[in-house]
Amino acid sequence: MPVEATVCVFAKPPQPGRVKTRLAQTLGADAAARLAQAFFDDTWSMLERLPWVRRVVACSDESLELGRASGRDEVWPQGGGDLGMRVERVLQRALRTAPFAIAIGADTPGLPGHLLEGARRALHEREAVIGPAEDGGFYLLGLRRCPDQLLHGLPWSAPDTFATTRSRLCARDLPPTVLEPWFDVDRPADLSRLRQLIAAGQITAPCTRSALAELS
């Protein structure tokens, strides 16, 4: 199957004290870093099962060498600026060689593959697709084109991030298809929910399952 999309996974290096800081307040910095690595590994494994995807890790500039050391297919720098500018820059690069590009984070281990398939179908019909996160953000953003300043100055990590981003897309003539909601794992309550879903077999995240077992 030909590659149809570049999926860019935005991730920080799993260094204690730099990742999952809200979880670290309860679990400790080392345990939170191990979980961050497991989250990323499960996200990457999910993408590996999608034959239409080109996979890219989008790292902060100072973590590029760590990203390359992970042995992943491709590692791209995010560049400077706020998160919107960095996502915009990476998506624009991806769109130079792919019909459409998708940005996701590494905070959604067990993200069901059918949500990525839904984004793919949407982007065959529309210019944009977005997946709302239950905390008010979004877990996925896919575009067929990415004009300059599209994401600049948006509020991040805020209850209205999704709503404001959707409004911005509409204002720039990119009305998005909206996928079903999913959740990020940032707080202890999110982690408890994730543990329950894995135990019930409702999501598949083997690396995260192993990391959680070590914490028990």
Z-matrix of the N, CA and C atoms (Angstrom, degrees):
N
C 1 1.466
C 2 1.524 1 109.38
N 3 1.337 2 118.32 1 131.66
C 4 1.468 3 119.90 2 179.81
C 5 1.525 4 111.87 3 -68.77
N 6 1.320 5 115.33 4 151.68
C 7 1.462 6 120.76 5 176.42
C 8 1.524 7 108.89 6 -71.25
N 9 1.313 8 116.12 7 129.22
C 10 1.455 9 121.63 8 -179.10
C 11 1.514 10 112.62 9 -108.69
N 12 1.325 11 116.94 10 -25.64
C 13 1.467 12 119.61 11 -173.05
C 14 1.512 13 110.47 12 -144.60
N 15 1.319 14 115.58 13 148.48
C 16 1.463 15 121.54 14 166.69
C 17 1.522 16 107.55 15 -98.73
N 18 1.324 17 115.77 16 122.66
C 19 1.460 18 121.34 17 176.72
C 20 1.518 19 107.94 18 -104.31
N 21 1.317 20 116.00 19 120.36
C 22 1.459 21 123.27 20 -175.56
C 23 1.531 22 108.90 21 -104.24
N 24 1.314 23 115.90 22 117.89
C 25 1.462 24 121.46 23 179.45
C 26 1.526 25 108.23 24 -96.25
N 27 1.323 26 116.25 25 113.78
C 28 1.461 27 121.39 26 179.53
C 29 1.525 28 108.20 27 -85.17
N 30 1.344 29 115.37 28 120.23
C 31 1.459 30 119.26 29 -173.52
C 32 1.523 31 110.75 30 -146.78
N 33 1.319 32 114.36 31 148.24
C 34 1.456 33 121.33 32 171.25
C 35 1.531 34 108.39 33 -97.33
N 36 1.335 35 117.40 34 153.95
C 37 1.471 36 118.11 35 175.19
C 38 1.524 37 109.06 36 -64.79
N 39 1.329 38 117.77 37 140.41
C 40 1.473 39 120.23 38 -175.13
C 41 1.527 40 112.51 39 -77.56
N 42 1.304 41 115.73 40 65.10
C 43 1.455 42 121.30 41 179.87
C 44 1.525 43 110.15 42 -99.19
N 45 1.326 44 118.24 43 133.23
C 46 1.466 45 120.55 44 178.53
C 47 1.524 46 111.66 45 -53.69
N 48 1.311 47 114.92 46 133.09
C 49 1.452 48 120.90 47 179.60
C 50 1.511 49 114.21 48 90.50
N 51 1.348 50 117.99 49 -11.26
C 52 1.471 51 120.83 50 -178.55
C 53 1.518 52 112.75 51 -110.91
N 54 1.327 53 117.39 52 -16.29
C 55 1.464 54 120.99 53 -176.06
C 56 1.524 55 110.43 54 -128.45
N 57 1.345 56 114.70 55 151.16
C 58 1.459 57 122.43 56 175.25
C 59 1.536 58 110.94 57 47.02
N 60 1.324 59 115.41 58 51.46
C 61 1.465 60 119.77 59 -173.63
C 62 1.523 61 112.46 60 -67.61
N 63 1.340 62 117.15 61 -30.37
C 64 1.461 63 117.99 62 177.75
C 65 1.524 64 111.22 63 -70.60
N 66 1.323 65 117.07 64 -37.06
C 67 1.463 66 119.54 65 174.49
C 68 1.524 67 110.87 66 -68.84
N 69 1.331 68 116.10 67 -33.96
C 70 1.460 69 120.14 68 -178.86
C 71 1.525 70 111.99 69 -62.13
N 72 1.319 71 117.44 70 -27.56
C 73 1.466 72 119.66 71 178.96
C 74 1.515 73 111.60 72 -62.38
N 75 1.318 74 116.78 73 -27.69
C 76 1.469 75 121.60 74 179.07
C 77 1.521 76 111.98 75 -100.74
N 78 1.332 77 116.90 76 -41.94
C 79 1.465 78 121.49 77 -172.08
C 80 1.516 79 113.88 78 -92.51
N 81 1.331 80 116.71 79 -22.21
C 82 1.451 81 121.01 80 -170.27
C 83 1.518 82 110.27 81 98.16
N 84 1.336 83 116.41 82 152.60
C 85 1.454 84 121.15 83 -173.67
C 86 1.524 85 112.32 84 -65.80
N 87 1.332 86 118.13 85 -39.62
C 88 1.459 87 120.28 86 -177.77
C 89 1.527 88 111.21 87 -66.36
N 90 1.323 89 116.99 88 -44.44
C 91 1.464 90 120.42 89 179.75
C 92 1.523 91 110.86 90 -65.17
N 93 1.325 92 116.60 91 -39.53
C 94 1.465 93 119.87 92 179.10
C 95 1.521 94 110.35 93 -64.06
N 96 1.338 95 117.31 94 -37.73
C 97 1.469 96 120.35 95 178.25
C 98 1.524 97 110.91 96 -66.80
N 99 1.317 98 117.70 97 -39.82
C 100 1.467 99 119.73 98 177.44
C 101 1.524 100 110.98 99 -63.52
N 102 1.309 101 116.30 100 -39.16
C 103 1.467 102 119.58 101 176.61
C 104 1.531 103 110.98 102 -64.50
N 105 1.330 104 116.98 103 -41.62
C 106 1.466 105 120.18 104 179.33
C 107 1.523 106 110.52 105 -59.16
N 108 1.335 107 116.88 106 -40.93
C 109 1.460 108 119.77 107 177.79
C 110 1.528 109 110.75 108 -64.36
N 111 1.320 110 116.56 109 -41.90
C 112 1.468 111 120.29 110 179.33
C 113 1.524 112 110.87 111 -65.38
N 114 1.328 113 116.78 112 -40.62
C 115 1.471 114 120.09 113 177.72
C 116 1.529 115 109.86 114 -58.02
N 117 1.331 116 115.42 115 -46.47
C 118 1.458 117 119.46 116 -179.17
C 119 1.529 118 110.88 117 -63.31
N 120 1.321 119 116.55 118 -45.41
C 121 1.467 120 120.24 119 -177.55
C 122 1.525 121 111.14 120 -60.75
N 123 1.321 122 117.42 121 -40.17
C 124 1.465 123 119.83 122 178.97
C 125 1.529 124 111.42 123 -69.31
N 126 1.320 125 116.24 124 -37.44
C 127 1.467 126 119.72 125 176.91
C 128 1.523 127 110.39 126 -63.16
N 129 1.322 128 115.97 127 -44.81
C 130 1.465 129 120.42 128 -179.93
C 131 1.535 130 111.05 129 -63.74
N 132 1.326 131 116.57 130 -41.40
C 133 1.468 132 120.19 131 179.38
C 134 1.519 133 111.41 132 -62.27
N 135 1.323 134 116.79 133 -38.36
C 136 1.457 135 120.05 134 177.29
C 137 1.526 136 110.36 135 -60.98
N 138 1.342 137 117.00 136 -42.67
C 139 1.457 138 120.23 137 -180.00
C 140 1.528 139 111.38 138 -67.16
N 141 1.310 140 117.25 139 -33.42
C 142 1.460 141 120.51 140 179.61
C 143 1.525 142 112.08 141 -63.25
N 144 1.308 143 116.82 142 -21.04
C 145 1.468 144 119.62 143 179.40
C 146 1.524 145 112.67 144 -85.88
N 147 1.330 146 116.89 145 -0.92
C 148 1.462 147 120.89 146 -179.24
C 149 1.523 148 108.79 147 -106.29
N 150 1.322 149 119.26 148 104.16
C 151 1.463 150 121.03 149 -172.15
C 152 1.524 151 114.68 150 -69.34
N 153 1.322 152 117.32 151 -12.92
C 154 1.467 153 120.25 152 -177.83
C 155 1.518 154 112.95 153 -91.71
N 156 1.343 155 116.90 154 6.53
C 157 1.462 156 122.25 155 -171.35
C 158 1.527 157 111.51 156 -108.33
N 159 1.318 158 115.92 157 136.11
C 160 1.462 159 123.37 158 163.30
C 161 1.524 160 106.66 159 -99.35
N 162 1.319 161 117.26 160 125.96
C 163 1.458 162 122.00 161 -172.58
C 164 1.532 163 111.14 162 -100.18
N 165 1.323 164 115.24 163 134.45
C 166 1.459 165 121.51 164 179.00
C 167 1.520 166 108.57 165 -136.39
N 168 1.321 167 116.41 166 138.43
C 169 1.465 168 121.82 167 170.15
C 170 1.518 169 108.06 168 -96.58
N 171 1.319 170 117.02 169 125.19
C 172 1.466 171 122.18 170 176.97
C 173 1.526 172 108.03 171 -102.45
N 174 1.337 173 115.77 172 108.98
C 175 1.466 174 121.84 173 -175.96
C 176 1.526 175 110.67 174 -109.66
N 177 1.312 176 115.22 175 154.38
C 178 1.458 177 119.11 176 169.88
C 179 1.533 178 108.31 177 -64.14
N 180 1.304 179 116.80 178 152.16
C 181 1.460 180 120.56 179 -173.43
C 182 1.530 181 111.98 180 -55.93
N 183 1.332 182 116.75 181 -40.29
C 184 1.456 183 119.08 182 -175.35
C 185 1.521 184 112.51 183 -74.12
N 186 1.340 185 117.35 184 -10.27
C 187 1.465 186 120.01 185 -179.19
C 188 1.521 187 112.59 186 -109.99
N 189 1.338 188 117.11 187 14.30
C 190 1.462 189 120.08 188 -176.41
C 191 1.521 190 111.82 189 -60.51
N 192 1.324 191 117.08 190 -44.47
C 193 1.464 192 118.61 191 -177.49
C 194 1.523 193 111.04 192 -64.70
N 195 1.324 194 116.40 193 -38.51
C 196 1.464 195 119.43 194 176.16
C 197 1.520 196 110.64 195 -63.06
N 198 1.332 197 115.64 196 -39.02
C 199 1.460 198 118.98 197 178.82
C 200 1.514 199 111.88 198 -64.66
N 201 1.327 200 116.07 199 -42.84
C 202 1.457 201 119.36 200 179.38
C 203 1.528 202 111.14 201 -66.14
N 204 1.323 203 116.48 202 -34.15
C 205 1.457 204 120.00 203 179.56
C 206 1.525 205 112.55 204 -65.92
N 207 1.341 206 116.63 205 -17.40
C 208 1.464 207 119.63 206 179.73
C 209 1.521 208 111.83 207 -72.16
N 210 1.340 209 116.85 208 -13.56
C 211 1.456 210 119.86 209 178.71
C 212 1.511 211 114.19 210 78.23
N 213 1.301 212 118.33 211 15.44
C 214 1.460 213 120.74 212 179.69
C 215 1.522 214 110.60 213 -73.70
N 216 1.315 215 115.28 214 166.32
C 217 1.466 216 120.66 215 -172.69
C 218 1.527 217 111.69 216 -58.01
N 219 1.305 218 116.28 217 -56.70
C 220 1.459 219 121.37 218 -177.22
C 221 1.516 220 109.51 219 -140.97
N 222 1.314 221 116.15 220 141.31
C 223 1.459 222 122.23 221 177.82
C 224 1.522 223 107.61 222 -126.47
N 225 1.333 224 115.88 223 123.15
C 226 1.463 225 121.38 224 -179.02
C 227 1.524 226 109.52 225 -116.21
N 228 1.329 227 117.39 226 145.51
C 229 1.466 228 119.65 227 174.14
C 230 1.524 229 110.90 228 -75.90
N 231 1.319 230 115.68 229 143.07
C 232 1.468 231 119.64 230 175.11
C 233 1.525 232 111.35 231 -77.55
N 234 1.326 233 117.05 232 -28.32
C 235 1.454 234 119.84 233 -173.91
C 236 1.515 235 111.35 234 81.81
N 237 1.318 236 116.43 235 -171.65
C 238 1.452 237 121.30 236 -175.70
C 239 1.513 238 113.19 237 -95.02
N 240 1.339 239 114.76 238 -178.09
C 241 1.464 240 121.22 239 179.03
C 242 1.512 241 112.86 240 95.60
N 243 1.334 242 114.63 241 -178.25
C 244 1.463 243 118.39 242 179.28
C 245 1.525 244 109.37 243 -72.28
N 246 1.327 245 115.76 244 175.50
C 247 1.462 246 119.87 245 -175.05
C 248 1.523 247 111.00 246 -59.61
N 249 1.329 248 117.29 247 -39.31
C 250 1.448 249 119.95 248 179.50
C 251 1.516 250 112.54 249 -60.02
N 252 1.320 251 116.68 250 -43.60
C 253 1.461 252 120.29 251 178.56
C 254 1.518 253 111.44 252 -64.03
N 255 1.332 254 116.29 253 -37.48
C 256 1.461 255 119.86 254 -177.95
C 257 1.528 256 110.98 255 -71.58
N 258 1.343 257 116.85 256 -42.89
C 259 1.463 258 119.66 257 176.88
C 260 1.518 259 110.11 258 -62.48
N 261 1.319 260 116.26 259 -44.10
C 262 1.463 261 121.47 260 179.93
C 263 1.528 262 110.58 261 -59.11
N 264 1.319 263 116.71 262 -44.11
C 265 1.469 264 120.73 263 -178.15
C 266 1.539 265 110.90 264 -62.98
N 267 1.313 266 116.60 265 -44.58
C 268 1.466 267 120.32 266 -178.27
C 269 1.527 268 110.68 267 -68.15
N 270 1.330 269 117.22 268 -41.78
C 271 1.467 270 119.20 269 179.10
C 272 1.525 271 111.52 270 -65.04
N 273 1.321 272 116.71 271 -39.10
C 274 1.465 273 118.92 272 177.70
C 275 1.524 274 110.94 273 -62.22
N 276 1.312 275 117.29 274 -39.98
C 277 1.467 276 120.33 275 176.75
C 278 1.524 277 110.38 276 -63.20
N 279 1.315 278 117.03 277 -44.27
C 280 1.460 279 120.64 278 -179.32
C 281 1.521 280 111.85 279 -62.27
N 282 1.320 281 116.47 280 -36.89
C 283 1.461 282 120.76 281 -176.48
C 284 1.537 283 112.88 282 -73.51
N 285 1.313 284 117.45 283 -10.71
C 286 1.463 285 119.00 284 176.04
C 287 1.522 286 111.69 285 -68.13
N 288 1.328 287 116.72 286 -24.00
C 289 1.463 288 119.67 287 -174.79
C 290 1.524 289 113.53 288 -128.49
N 291 1.315 290 118.34 289 3.86
C 292 1.466 291 120.82 290 -178.47
C 293 1.524 292 109.39 291 -136.03
N 294 1.339 293 117.51 292 148.98
C 295 1.464 294 120.15 293 178.36
C 296 1.527 295 112.80 294 -62.25
N 297 1.316 296 116.54 295 -34.48
C 298 1.457 297 119.05 296 174.62
C 299 1.523 298 109.55 297 -149.61
N 300 1.335 299 114.81 298 160.67
C 301 1.460 300 122.40 299 -176.33
C 302 1.514 301 109.54 300 -131.99
N 303 1.316 302 115.11 301 147.26
C 304 1.463 303 122.06 302 -177.49
C 305 1.520 304 108.52 303 -131.16
N 306 1.318 305 116.55 304 134.77
C 307 1.460 306 122.82 305 174.91
C 308 1.524 307 109.03 306 -110.81
N 309 1.324 308 115.87 307 131.40
C 310 1.462 309 121.68 308 172.83
C 311 1.524 310 107.92 309 -135.23
N 312 1.323 311 115.47 310 165.56
C 313 1.452 312 120.52 311 174.76
C 314 1.517 313 110.35 312 -101.43
N 315 1.320 314 115.39 313 -178.69
C 316 1.461 315 120.95 314 177.13
C 317 1.524 316 110.90 315 -107.07
N 318 1.316 317 116.71 316 21.55
C 319 1.469 318 121.61 317 -177.01
C 320 1.523 319 112.06 318 -102.08
N 321 1.339 320 116.64 319 12.97
C 322 1.470 321 119.76 320 -176.68
C 323 1.526 322 109.92 321 -127.54
N 324 1.340 323 118.68 322 61.68
C 325 1.470 324 119.74 323 179.36
C 326 1.523 325 109.84 324 -60.74
N 327 1.322 326 115.62 325 139.44
C 328 1.457 327 118.42 326 -176.62
C 329 1.507 328 113.88 327 80.51
N 330 1.337 329 117.50 328 10.14
C 331 1.463 330 119.71 329 175.82
C 332 1.525 331 108.31 330 -52.97
N 333 1.316 332 117.93 331 120.44
C 334 1.468 333 119.42 332 -175.68
C 335 1.523 334 111.89 333 -62.18
N 336 1.333 335 115.80 334 134.86
C 337 1.448 336 120.12 335 179.63
C 338 1.511 337 113.08 336 -59.86
N 339 1.367 338 116.65 337 -25.70
C 340 1.466 339 117.58 338 -178.03
C 341 1.528 340 111.91 339 -66.75
N 342 1.337 341 117.10 340 -21.14
C 343 1.463 342 118.98 341 176.01
C 344 1.527 343 110.61 342 -71.19
N 345 1.334 344 116.78 343 -38.37
C 346 1.460 345 119.40 344 174.16
C 347 1.527 346 110.63 345 -66.82
N 348 1.323 347 116.99 346 -39.32
C 349 1.462 348 119.91 347 177.30
C 350 1.537 349 110.47 348 -63.60
N 351 1.334 350 115.87 349 -36.98
C 352 1.457 351 119.52 350 176.32
C 353 1.513 352 111.96 351 -64.41
N 354 1.331 353 116.23 352 -39.59
C 355 1.460 354 120.03 353 176.85
C 356 1.523 355 110.36 354 -63.87
N 357 1.306 356 116.23 355 -41.25
C 358 1.468 357 120.26 356 178.32
C 359 1.531 358 111.14 357 -59.71
N 360 1.327 359 116.01 358 -47.55
C 361 1.464 360 118.95 359 -179.69
C 362 1.524 361 110.76 360 -62.20
N 363 1.327 362 115.92 361 -41.59
C 364 1.463 363 119.97 362 -179.17
C 365 1.524 364 111.20 363 -61.16
N 366 1.326 365 116.15 364 -39.85
C 367 1.461 366 119.77 365 -175.66
C 368 1.527 367 112.53 366 -77.00
N 369 1.303 368 117.41 367 -8.25
C 370 1.460 369 119.53 368 169.66
C 371 1.532 370 110.92 369 -78.15
N 372 1.345 371 115.75 370 -17.85
C 373 1.466 372 120.50 371 -176.32
C 374 1.525 373 113.20 372 -114.42
N 375 1.335 374 116.96 373 -30.19
C 376 1.460 375 121.55 374 -172.86
C 377 1.518 376 110.49 375 -124.65
N 378 1.334 377 115.03 376 169.22
C 379 1.456 378 120.78 377 -179.33
C 380 1.524 379 112.98 378 -84.23
N 381 1.339 380 116.85 379 -19.05
C 382 1.463 381 119.40 380 -174.80
C 383 1.519 382 110.13 381 -150.92
N 384 1.326 383 114.62 382 155.44
C 385 1.463 384 121.64 383 175.01
C 386 1.528 385 106.99 384 -145.87
N 387 1.324 386 116.54 385 145.36
C 388 1.461 387 120.84 386 -179.64
C 389 1.521 388 108.96 387 -142.27
N 390 1.327 389 115.03 388 141.79
C 391 1.463 390 120.88 389 177.68
C 392 1.517 391 110.24 390 -112.39
N 393 1.320 392 118.36 391 112.51
C 394 1.468 393 119.96 392 -177.34
C 395 1.524 394 112.44 393 -73.07
N 396 1.310 395 115.70 394 137.52
C 397 1.464 396 121.43 395 172.95
C 398 1.521 397 108.82 396 -92.60
N 399 1.310 398 115.62 397 150.75
C 400 1.458 399 120.23 398 -174.00
C 401 1.522 400 112.95 399 -68.53
N 402 1.345 401 117.42 400 -15.87
C 403 1.468 402 119.62 401 179.04
C 404 1.524 403 112.89 402 -89.50
N 405 1.347 404 116.50 403 5.85
C 406 1.453 405 119.93 404 179.34
C 407 1.505 406 114.77 405 102.70
N 408 1.337 407 117.01 406 -8.13
C 409 1.455 408 120.88 407 176.67
C 410 1.521 409 110.79 408 -94.07
N 411 1.315 410 115.95 409 -151.77
C 412 1.461 411 119.21 410 173.55
C 413 1.521 412 108.72 411 -142.21
N 414 1.332 413 115.80 412 148.89
C 415 1.459 414 121.01 413 -177.92
C 416 1.521 415 112.17 414 -101.01
N 417 1.315 416 117.92 415 -10.21
C 418 1.465 417 121.83 416 -177.11
C 419 1.519 418 109.06 417 -153.50
N 420 1.322 419 115.06 418 139.93
C 421 1.455 420 121.40 419 172.29
C 422 1.519 421 107.69 420 -139.23
N 423 1.323 422 116.12 421 122.56
C 424 1.457 423 120.93 422 178.94
C 425 1.517 424 110.74 423 -123.09
N 426 1.335 425 115.89 424 141.15
C 427 1.463 426 121.15 425 -175.93
C 428 1.529 427 110.66 426 -140.13
N 429 1.327 428 114.76 427 147.89
C 430 1.461 429 121.14 428 168.67
C 431 1.529 430 110.89 429 -94.77
N 432 1.319 431 116.58 430 -21.44
C 433 1.464 432 121.50 431 173.43
C 434 1.522 433 107.69 432 -149.58
N 435 1.318 434 114.92 433 151.65
C 436 1.467 435 120.07 434 -174.81
C 437 1.529 436 109.05 435 -137.12
N 438 1.325 437 117.02 436 90.13
C 439 1.468 438 119.89 437 -179.97
C 440 1.528 439 111.81 438 -63.87
N 441 1.314 440 116.08 439 153.89
C 442 1.462 441 120.92 440 175.64
C 443 1.530 442 110.33 441 -57.45
N 444 1.328 443 115.15 442 142.27
C 445 1.471 444 123.31 443 177.00
C 446 1.542 445 112.68 444 69.51
N 447 1.309 446 117.25 445 13.09
C 448 1.462 447 119.17 446 -178.92
C 449 1.522 448 112.30 447 -59.95
N 450 1.319 449 116.89 448 -40.87
C 451 1.468 450 121.02 449 -173.66
C 452 1.522 451 112.81 450 -112.41
N 453 1.304 452 116.89 451 4.18
C 454 1.466 453 120.30 452 -176.90
C 455 1.528 454 110.92 453 -67.91
N 456 1.346 455 116.07 454 135.13
C 457 1.454 456 121.60 455 172.76
C 458 1.510 457 116.02 456 77.38
N 459 1.317 458 118.22 457 9.48
C 460 1.466 459 119.77 458 177.25
C 461 1.527 460 110.02 459 -72.88
N 462 1.334 461 118.00 460 154.27
C 463 1.463 462 119.26 461 175.26
C 464 1.527 463 110.06 462 -75.62
N 465 1.316 464 117.43 463 136.04
C 466 1.461 465 121.23 464 -179.60
C 467 1.517 466 109.97 465 -118.37
N 468 1.317 467 115.35 466 148.10
C 469 1.479 468 121.69 467 -177.94
C 470 1.527 469 110.61 468 55.71
N 471 1.329 470 114.67 469 41.48
C 472 1.456 471 121.03 470 -178.86
C 473 1.528 472 109.51 471 -126.23
N 474 1.334 473 117.96 472 157.18
C 475 1.463 474 119.90 473 179.91
C 476 1.521 475 114.35 474 -62.31
N 477 1.347 476 116.82 475 -19.36
C 478 1.461 477 119.50 476 -177.40
C 479 1.530 478 112.64 477 -110.31
N 480 1.331 479 117.68 478 18.10
C 481 1.467 480 119.82 479 -178.54
C 482 1.519 481 111.61 480 -59.68
N 483 1.319 482 116.81 481 -48.34
C 484 1.467 483 119.64 482 -179.50
C 485 1.523 484 110.89 483 -62.42
N 486 1.322 485 116.66 484 -49.01
C 487 1.465 486 120.37 485 -176.36
C 488 1.527 487 111.16 486 -60.99
N 489 1.327 488 116.26 487 -42.70
C 490 1.464 489 119.42 488 -178.88
C 491 1.526 490 111.14 489 -68.93
N 492 1.323 491 116.75 490 -38.94
C 493 1.463 492 120.16 491 178.27
C 494 1.521 493 110.72 492 -65.32
N 495 1.310 494 116.58 493 -42.15
C 496 1.469 495 119.41 494 177.93
C 497 1.532 496 110.65 495 -61.58
N 498 1.318 497 116.47 496 -42.76
C 499 1.465 498 119.84 497 178.37
C 500 1.526 499 111.46 498 -62.94
N 501 1.333 500 116.64 499 -39.31
C 502 1.459 501 120.35 500 178.43
C 503 1.533 502 110.46 501 -63.55
N 504 1.318 503 117.00 502 -43.30
C 505 1.460 504 120.26 503 178.82
C 506 1.533 505 110.89 504 -61.15
N 507 1.308 506 116.25 505 -43.88
C 508 1.469 507 119.56 506 178.90
C 509 1.525 508 110.94 507 -63.02
N 510 1.322 509 116.66 508 -41.11
C 511 1.459 510 120.65 509 -179.10
C 512 1.522 511 112.40 510 -65.39
N 513 1.340 512 116.63 511 -26.12
C 514 1.462 513 120.91 512 179.35
C 515 1.529 514 111.69 513 -97.87
N 516 1.316 515 116.62 514 21.51
C 517 1.467 516 122.47 515 177.28
C 518 1.518 517 112.07 516 63.30
N 519 1.335 518 115.79 517 38.22
C 520 1.461 519 122.73 518 177.06
C 521 1.528 520 109.75 519 -130.42
N 522 1.337 521 118.69 520 53.79
C 523 1.470 522 119.34 521 -177.83
C 524 1.530 523 110.51 522 -59.23
N 525 1.333 524 117.66 523 123.22
C 526 1.461 525 119.09 524 -170.92
C 527 1.526 526 113.62 525 -91.66
N 528 1.314 527 115.10 526 151.61
C 529 1.460 528 121.40 527 161.24
C 530 1.518 529 107.40 528 -72.42
N 531 1.321 530 117.39 529 135.73
C 532 1.462 531 121.69 530 -179.63
C 533 1.529 532 108.99 531 -105.02
N 534 1.323 533 115.67 532 122.53
C 535 1.457 534 121.65 533 177.95
C 536 1.523 535 110.30 534 -80.17
N 537 1.317 536 116.10 535 174.56
C 538 1.459 537 119.75 536 176.15
C 539 1.525 538 109.87 537 -70.86
N 540 1.321 539 118.06 538 152.45
C 541 1.468 540 120.50 539 -178.13
C 542 1.529 541 112.41 540 -67.36
N 543 1.317 542 114.92 541 154.92
C 544 1.457 543 122.65 542 170.70
C 545 1.517 544 107.13 543 -142.57
N 546 1.310 545 118.62 544 -178.38
C 547 1.469 546 119.48 545 -174.65
C 548 1.522 547 111.26 546 -129.82
N 549 1.330 548 114.69 547 146.70
C 550 1.458 549 122.66 548 171.07
C 551 1.519 550 108.94 549 -87.93
N 552 1.312 551 115.01 550 159.71
C 553 1.467 552 119.84 551 177.22
C 554 1.526 553 107.42 552 -112.23
N 555 1.320 554 115.57 553 95.79
C 556 1.459 555 121.84 554 -178.16
C 557 1.522 556 113.05 555 -121.11
N 558 1.330 557 116.96 556 -26.96
C 559 1.463 558 121.61 557 -172.99
C 560 1.519 559 110.51 558 -120.92
N 561 1.331 560 118.13 559 161.92
C 562 1.465 561 120.14 560 178.27
C 563 1.531 562 113.33 561 -54.91
N 564 1.327 563 117.81 562 -36.04
C 565 1.463 564 119.59 563 178.67
C 566 1.527 565 111.08 564 -65.28
N 567 1.334 566 116.82 565 -36.99
C 568 1.467 567 120.38 566 176.27
C 569 1.527 568 110.40 567 -63.93
N 570 1.321 569 115.47 568 -39.50
C 571 1.460 570 119.78 569 -178.97
C 572 1.524 571 110.76 570 -66.41
N 573 1.335 572 116.78 571 -39.26
C 574 1.468 573 120.00 572 176.87
C 575 1.518 574 111.00 573 -62.82
N 576 1.299 575 116.74 574 -41.43
C 577 1.464 576 120.79 575 177.86
C 578 1.520 577 110.36 576 -63.44
N 579 1.330 578 116.58 577 -43.75
C 580 1.457 579 120.57 578 179.22
C 581 1.524 580 110.68 579 -60.61
N 582 1.316 581 116.54 580 -44.24
C 583 1.463 582 120.77 581 179.46
C 584 1.536 583 110.77 582 -58.93
N 585 1.317 584 116.58 583 -42.40
C 586 1.467 585 121.02 584 -179.27
C 587 1.531 586 111.14 585 -65.94
N 588 1.322 587 117.09 586 -41.62
C 589 1.463 588 120.50 587 -179.35
C 590 1.525 589 111.37 588 -66.71
N 591 1.328 590 116.75 589 -38.87
C 592 1.462 591 120.26 590 177.36
C 593 1.521 592 110.35 591 -65.50
N 594 1.333 593 116.69 592 -45.34
C 595 1.465 594 120.73 593 -179.44
C 596 1.522 595 111.71 594 -62.29
N 597 1.318 596 116.07 595 -33.75
C 598 1.471 597 120.24 596 -179.21
C 599 1.529 598 112.20 597 -82.59
N 600 1.330 599 117.16 598 -3.57
C 601 1.454 600 120.74 599 -179.17
C 602 1.516 601 113.94 600 73.74
N 603 1.330 602 117.21 601 17.36
C 604 1.460 603 120.35 602 -178.87
C 605 1.519 604 112.97 603 -82.71
N 606 1.326 605 116.87 604 -21.49
C 607 1.462 606 120.70 605 171.66
C 608 1.530 607 107.79 606 -136.66
N 609 1.324 608 115.59 607 156.94
C 610 1.454 609 122.09 608 -178.95
C 611 1.516 610 109.36 609 -112.65
N 612 1.329 611 115.73 610 116.71
C 613 1.466 612 121.05 611 179.64
C 614 1.526 613 107.64 612 -151.63
N 615 1.343 614 118.34 613 74.87
C 616 1.459 615 120.86 614 -171.85
C 617 1.521 616 114.77 615 -63.40
N 618 1.324 617 117.41 616 -37.74
C 619 1.465 618 119.27 617 179.05
C 620 1.527 619 110.74 618 -65.91
N 621 1.320 620 115.19 619 -41.59
C 622 1.466 621 119.19 620 178.03
C 623 1.525 622 110.51 621 -66.78
N 624 1.320 623 117.18 622 -38.97
C 625 1.461 624 120.07 623 176.79
C 626 1.530 625 110.53 624 -57.28
N 627 1.321 626 116.78 625 -45.04
C 628 1.462 627 120.48 626 179.88
C 629 1.526 628 111.49 627 -65.47
N 630 1.330 629 116.20 628 -41.50
C 631 1.468 630 119.37 629 179.85
C 632 1.521 631 111.15 630 -65.02
N 633 1.329 632 116.37 631 -38.99
C 634 1.459 633 119.63 632 178.58
C 635 1.522 634 111.45 633 -67.58
N 636 1.335 635 116.76 634 -35.21
C 637 1.464 636 120.11 635 179.21
C 638 1.525 637 110.11 636 -63.64
N 639 1.334 638 116.92 637 -35.64
C 640 1.458 639 120.16 638 178.90
C 641 1.520 640 112.08 639 -66.80
N 642 1.344 641 116.45 640 -24.73
C 643 1.459 642 120.05 641 -179.42
C 644 1.520 643 112.55 642 -83.72
N 645 1.312 644 116.98 643 -16.20
C 646 1.476 645 120.84 644 -174.46
C 647 1.534 646 111.16 645 -74.10
